[in-house]
Amino acid sequence: MVSIVCDTHSPAEDIYTNGPHLEGETGCAFCVIQNNVQIHQWTAKLSPHNTVFQAEILALKEAINWAKSKRISTSIWNNSESALRTISSFKCSNPLIPETQ
């Protein structure tokens, strides 16, 4: 889980991210839940050669950018331990990592 706290006047929201590879296709998404209601969603279809790891990182990056743009206090929920460990690390050659950090 990644927590982002911004100066805010709105209630806390939860963001759930995912980066699945199903039936030969890779995509990523996040949805924003406030008071048990989905208030926003974002999805992207990636190239079939993209990995689940890349999709997970992109979903996290977009969720973080959305939360920052709305200046909200949020928790981001993601089930990819490798993605979360990588964005916590300072040693990575993937160009998405510094953008996400």
NUBAKOL-63882 format. One record per residue: residue in three letters; y, z, x of N, C-alpha, C in turn. Coordinates in nm, 4 decimals. Last residue first. Example, Ala and Ser with C-alpha at 12.3 -4.5 7.8 and 13.67 -1.06 7.14 Angstrom:
2
> res | ny | nz | nx | cay | caz | cax | cy | cz | cx
> ser | -0.2250 | 0.7080 | 1.2850 | -0.1060 | 0.7140 | 1.3670 | 0.0030 | 0.7870 | 1.2900
> ala | -0.5690 | 0.7800 | 1.3190 | -0.4500 | 0.7800 | 1.2300 | -0.3300 | 0.7800 | 1.3200
//
This chain:
101
> res | ny | nz | nx | cay | caz | cax | cy | cz | cx
> gln | 0.7650 | -0.8487 | 0.8194 | 0.8092 | -0.7173 | 0.8696 | 0.9561 | -0.6963 | 0.8412
> thr | 0.7650 | -1.1141 | 0.7424 | 0.7237 | -1.0120 | 0.6462 | 0.7701 | -0.8740 | 0.6887
> glu | 0.8447 | -1.2399 | 0.9741 | 0.9217 | -1.2634 | 0.8516 | 0.8900 | -1.1571 | 0.7473
> pro | 0.6394 | -1.1620 | 1.1511 | 0.7769 | -1.1113 | 1.1705 | 0.8647 | -1.1313 | 1.0464
> ile | 0.4217 | -1.3058 | 1.0091 | 0.4249 | -1.1606 | 1.0268 | 0.5657 | -1.1082 | 1.0530
> leu | 0.4343 | -1.5804 | 1.0125 | 0.4651 | -1.5116 | 0.8867 | 0.4827 | -1.3614 | 0.9053
> pro | 0.3450 | -1.6619 | 1.2661 | 0.4893 | -1.6607 | 1.2383 | 0.5269 | -1.5940 | 1.1054
> asn | 0.1086 | -1.4844 | 1.4507 | 0.1297 | -1.5545 | 1.3247 | 0.2780 | -1.5472 | 1.2873
> ser | 0.0711 | -1.3212 | 1.6661 | 0.1287 | -1.4527 | 1.6925 | 0.1542 | -1.5326 | 1.5651
> cys | 0.1429 | -0.9804 | 1.7153 | 0.0798 | -1.0829 | 1.6322 | 0.1501 | -1.2149 | 1.6577
> lys | 0.2125 | -0.6682 | 1.7563 | 0.1483 | -0.7722 | 1.8355 | 0.0772 | -0.8707 | 1.7440
> phe | 0.2953 | -0.4655 | 1.6025 | 0.4012 | -0.5412 | 1.6681 | 0.3456 | -0.6560 | 1.7506
> ser | 0.1641 | -0.3912 | 1.2746 | 0.1496 | -0.4094 | 1.4186 | 0.2683 | -0.4878 | 1.4758
> ser | 0.1830 | -0.4005 | 1.0072 | 0.2214 | -0.2741 | 1.0711 | 0.2209 | -0.2845 | 1.2230
> ile | 0.0772 | -0.6401 | 0.9440 | 0.2232 | -0.6283 | 0.9294 | 0.2736 | -0.4955 | 0.9847
> thr | -0.1942 | -0.5734 | 1.0004 | -0.1231 | -0.6717 | 1.0819 | 0.0274 | -0.6595 | 1.0660
> arg | -0.2639 | -0.3919 | 0.8009 | -0.2656 | -0.3490 | 0.9421 | -0.1839 | -0.4445 | 1.0292
> leu | -0.2398 | -0.5594 | 0.5769 | -0.1546 | -0.4412 | 0.5890 | -0.1500 | -0.3898 | 0.7328
> ala | -0.4391 | -0.7509 | 0.6313 | -0.2988 | -0.7919 | 0.6151 | -0.2051 | -0.6726 | 0.6349
> ser | -0.6695 | -0.5896 | 0.6377 | -0.6296 | -0.6647 | 0.7574 | -0.4839 | -0.7094 | 0.7480
> glu | -0.6841 | -0.4867 | 0.3768 | -0.6590 | -0.3957 | 0.4878 | -0.6120 | -0.4704 | 0.6118
> ser | -0.5836 | -0.5936 | 0.0876 | -0.6219 | -0.6545 | 0.2146 | -0.5849 | -0.5627 | 0.3304
> asn | -0.4933 | -0.5157 | -0.1610 | -0.6247 | -0.4679 | -0.1185 | -0.6727 | -0.5288 | 0.0134
> asn | -0.1798 | -0.3799 | -0.2481 | -0.2528 | -0.4923 | -0.1915 | -0.3853 | -0.4411 | -0.1388
> trp | 0.1132 | -0.2932 | -0.4086 | -0.0300 | -0.2678 | -0.4003 | -0.1006 | -0.3936 | -0.3548
> ile | 0.4170 | -0.1508 | -0.3479 | 0.3455 | -0.2778 | -0.3461 | 0.1994 | -0.2467 | -0.3199
> ser | 0.6518 | 0.0250 | -0.5315 | 0.5301 | 0.0343 | -0.4515 | 0.4614 | -0.1003 | -0.4613
> thr | 1.0132 | 0.0455 | -0.5270 | 0.8845 | -0.0062 | -0.5717 | 0.7716 | 0.0356 | -0.4802
> ser | 1.3397 | 0.0230 | -0.6269 | 1.2437 | 0.1108 | -0.5629 | 1.1069 | 0.0710 | -0.6165
> ile | 1.5384 | -0.2747 | -0.5833 | 1.4622 | -0.1793 | -0.6628 | 1.3769 | -0.0893 | -0.5741
> arg | 1.6952 | -0.5071 | -0.5334 | 1.7386 | -0.3729 | -0.4922 | 1.6710 | -0.2651 | -0.5766
> lys | 1.6245 | -0.7634 | -0.5654 | 1.6561 | -0.6896 | -0.6889 | 1.7045 | -0.5479 | -0.6612
> ser | 1.5670 | -0.8338 | -0.3059 | 1.6723 | -0.9084 | -0.3766 | 1.7153 | -0.8372 | -0.5045
> lys | 1.3529 | -0.6622 | -0.2485 | 1.4802 | -0.6460 | -0.1781 | 1.5934 | -0.7158 | -0.2516
> ala | 1.1580 | -0.7721 | -0.4183 | 1.2029 | -0.6339 | -0.4373 | 1.3371 | -0.6087 | -0.3693
> trp | 1.1337 | -1.0302 | -0.3041 | 1.1757 | -1.0151 | -0.4436 | 1.2315 | -0.8745 | -0.4663
> asn | 1.0412 | -0.9673 | -0.0446 | 1.1692 | -1.0373 | -0.0627 | 1.2219 | -1.0219 | -0.2054
> ile | 0.7939 | -0.8503 | -0.1133 | 0.8967 | -0.7716 | -0.0438 | 1.0338 | -0.8366 | -0.0630
> ala | 0.6673 | -1.0732 | -0.2273 | 0.6886 | -0.9525 | -0.3068 | 0.7978 | -0.8649 | -0.2456
> glu | 0.6569 | -1.2480 | -0.0084 | 0.7348 | -1.2850 | -0.1269 | 0.7627 | -1.1642 | -0.2157
> lys | 0.4887 | -1.0996 | 0.1653 | 0.6238 | -1.1400 | 0.2067 | 0.7109 | -1.1713 | 0.0852
> leu | 0.2512 | -1.0816 | 0.0110 | 0.3263 | -0.9616 | 0.0494 | 0.4701 | -0.9946 | 0.0857
> ala | 0.1852 | -1.3554 | -0.0011 | 0.2093 | -1.2804 | -0.1251 | 0.2882 | -1.1530 | -0.0961
> leu | 0.1474 | -1.4062 | 0.2746 | 0.2544 | -1.4743 | 0.2003 | 0.2861 | -1.4009 | 0.0703
> ile | -0.0772 | -1.2433 | 0.3255 | 0.0498 | -1.2183 | 0.3945 | 0.1654 | -1.2831 | 0.3193
> glu | -0.2687 | -1.3681 | 0.1599 | -0.2326 | -1.2274 | 0.1390 | -0.0981 | -1.1950 | 0.2030
> ala | -0.2818 | -1.6220 | 0.2786 | -0.2375 | -1.6084 | 0.1397 | -0.1935 | -1.4655 | 0.1102
> gln | -0.3856 | -1.5592 | 0.5290 | -0.2532 | -1.6211 | 0.5186 | -0.1966 | -1.6061 | 0.3773
> phe | -0.6376 | -1.4557 | 0.4426 | -0.5436 | -1.3728 | 0.5185 | -0.4018 | -1.4287 | 0.5076
> val | -0.7550 | -1.6800 | 0.3324 | -0.7203 | -1.5692 | 0.2431 | -0.6198 | -1.4780 | 0.3122
> thr | -0.6136 | -1.9766 | 0.4893 | -0.7095 | -1.8668 | 0.4772 | -0.6622 | -1.7637 | 0.3743
> asn | -0.5775 | -2.3227 | 0.4179 | -0.5179 | -2.1911 | 0.4381 | -0.6223 | -2.0824 | 0.4126
> his | -0.7066 | -2.5537 | 0.3389 | -0.7358 | -2.5035 | 0.4743 | -0.6707 | -2.3687 | 0.5032
> pro | -0.6033 | -2.6123 | 0.0869 | -0.7389 | -2.5573 | 0.0959 | -0.7732 | -2.5028 | 0.2345
> ser | -0.2638 | -2.4962 | 0.0616 | -0.3606 | -2.5981 | 0.1027 | -0.4989 | -2.5351 | 0.1129
> leu | -0.1749 | -2.2963 | -0.2269 | -0.1699 | -2.3321 | -0.0858 | -0.2698 | -2.4435 | -0.0579
> lys | 0.0295 | -2.2246 | -0.4930 | -0.0960 | -2.2883 | -0.4544 | -0.0798 | -2.3349 | -0.3103
> ala | 0.1737 | -1.9248 | -0.6035 | 0.1839 | -2.0424 | -0.5182 | 0.0438 | -2.0937 | -0.4892
> thr | 0.3639 | -1.7214 | -0.8321 | 0.2386 | -1.7780 | -0.7838 | 0.2680 | -1.8969 | -0.6936
> trp | 0.4968 | -1.4326 | -0.9770 | 0.5191 | -1.5423 | -0.8832 | 0.3830 | -1.5905 | -0.8377
> gln | 0.6391 | -1.2559 | -1.2521 | 0.5246 | -1.3005 | -1.1734 | 0.5662 | -1.4177 | -1.0871
> his | 0.7646 | -0.9731 | -1.4302 | 0.7878 | -1.0881 | -1.3435 | 0.6561 | -1.1261 | -1.2781
> ile | 0.6854 | -0.7734 | -1.5974 | 0.8216 | -0.8237 | -1.6146 | 0.8519 | -0.9447 | -1.5276
> gln | 0.4275 | -0.6379 | -1.7766 | 0.4571 | -0.7326 | -1.6688 | 0.5948 | -0.7926 | -1.6936
> val | 0.4296 | -0.2968 | -1.8515 | 0.4603 | -0.4313 | -1.9000 | 0.4895 | -0.5202 | -1.7793
> asn | 0.4183 | -0.0290 | -1.7762 | 0.2955 | -0.0951 | -1.8232 | 0.3191 | -0.2333 | -1.8838
> asn | 0.6752 | 0.0097 | -1.6646 | 0.6361 | 0.0769 | -1.7893 | 0.5189 | 0.0061 | -1.8562
> gln | 0.6422 | -0.2867 | -1.4976 | 0.7370 | -0.1782 | -1.5246 | 0.7003 | -0.1196 | -1.6605
> ile | 0.5080 | -0.4874 | -1.2505 | 0.4790 | -0.4093 | -1.3704 | 0.5807 | -0.2974 | -1.3813
> val | 0.4939 | -0.8042 | -1.1196 | 0.5725 | -0.6818 | -1.1227 | 0.5474 | -0.6137 | -1.2573
> cys | 0.2667 | -0.9830 | -0.9139 | 0.3248 | -0.9548 | -1.0455 | 0.3905 | -0.8179 | -1.0402
> phe | 0.2014 | -1.2542 | -0.6939 | 0.2335 | -1.1142 | -0.7157 | 0.2860 | -1.1010 | -0.8577
> ala | -0.0266 | -1.4725 | -0.5176 | 0.0540 | -1.4323 | -0.6321 | 0.0978 | -1.2875 | -0.6179
> cys | -0.1822 | -1.7683 | -0.3902 | -0.1352 | -1.6311 | -0.3764 | -0.0409 | -1.6009 | -0.4919
> gly | -0.4721 | -1.9693 | -0.3079 | -0.3431 | -1.9444 | -0.3711 | -0.2984 | -1.8034 | -0.3409
> thr | -0.7018 | -2.2244 | -0.2399 | -0.6394 | -2.1006 | -0.1957 | -0.5034 | -2.0882 | -0.2630
> glu | -1.0134 | -2.3639 | -0.3463 | -0.8671 | -2.3615 | -0.3489 | -0.8160 | -2.2243 | -0.3078
> gly | -1.2883 | -2.3530 | -0.3710 | -1.2310 | -2.4450 | -0.2746 | -1.0794 | -2.4501 | -0.2726
> glu | -1.3252 | -2.1443 | -0.5607 | -1.3679 | -2.2813 | -0.5893 | -1.2978 | -2.3844 | -0.5005
> leu | -1.0703 | -1.9423 | -0.4288 | -1.1708 | -1.9631 | -0.5328 | -1.1986 | -2.1109 | -0.5511
> his | -0.9216 | -1.7064 | -0.2581 | -0.9751 | -1.8400 | -0.2300 | -1.0910 | -1.8591 | -0.3273
> pro | -0.6265 | -1.5025 | -0.3277 | -0.7674 | -1.5425 | -0.3382 | -0.7962 | -1.6850 | -0.2914
> gly | -0.4276 | -1.2762 | -0.2762 | -0.4361 | -1.4058 | -0.2102 | -0.5784 | -1.4575 | -0.2130
> asn | -0.1976 | -1.0582 | -0.4431 | -0.3325 | -1.1074 | -0.4182 | -0.3247 | -1.2447 | -0.3536
> thr | -0.0181 | -0.7603 | -0.5424 | -0.0286 | -0.8892 | -0.4743 | -0.1746 | -0.9274 | -0.4565
> tyr | 0.1875 | -0.5863 | -0.7626 | 0.0496 | -0.6105 | -0.7215 | 0.0423 | -0.7503 | -0.6616
> ile | 0.4318 | -0.3427 | -0.7814 | 0.4056 | -0.4847 | -0.7565 | 0.2635 | -0.4956 | -0.7032
> asp | 0.5943 | -0.1228 | -1.0029 | 0.4798 | -0.1487 | -0.9158 | 0.4634 | -0.2992 | -0.9026
> glu | 0.9122 | 0.0418 | -1.0104 | 0.8219 | -0.0616 | -1.0563 | 0.7075 | -0.0723 | -0.9576
> ala | 1.1401 | 0.2930 | -1.1164 | 1.0441 | 0.2401 | -1.0198 | 0.9515 | 0.1396 | -1.0862
> pro | 1.4399 | 0.2002 | -1.2992 | 1.3202 | 0.2806 | -1.2752 | 1.2264 | 0.2125 | -1.1764
> ser | 1.7572 | 0.1276 | -1.1376 | 1.6489 | 0.0948 | -1.2298 | 1.5274 | 0.1815 | -1.2004
> his | 1.9309 | 0.1764 | -0.9437 | 1.9577 | 0.2469 | -1.0677 | 1.8479 | 0.2190 | -1.1694
> thr | 1.8965 | 0.2137 | -0.5871 | 1.8667 | 0.1530 | -0.7159 | 1.9092 | 0.2402 | -0.8323
> asp | 1.8404 | 0.1409 | -0.2598 | 1.9346 | 0.2045 | -0.3490 | 1.9218 | 0.1378 | -0.4842
> cys | 1.4863 | 0.1147 | -0.2046 | 1.6226 | 0.0615 | -0.1949 | 1.7118 | 0.1447 | -0.2853
> val | 1.1862 | 0.1342 | -0.0505 | 1.2824 | 0.2113 | -0.1265 | 1.4201 | 0.1533 | -0.0998
> ile | 0.8594 | 0.0333 | -0.0575 | 0.9949 | -0.0094 | -0.0250 | 1.0889 | 0.0719 | -0.1116
> ser | 0.5373 | 0.0702 | 0.0697 | 0.6430 | 0.1249 | -0.0153 | 0.7777 | 0.0782 | 0.0346
> val | 0.2233 | -0.0736 | 0.0495 | 0.3507 | -0.0793 | 0.1178 | 0.4547 | -0.0212 | 0.0236
> met | -0.1172 | 0.0000 | 0.0843 | 0.0000 | 0.0000 | 0.0000 | 0.1235 | 0.0000 | 0.0888
//
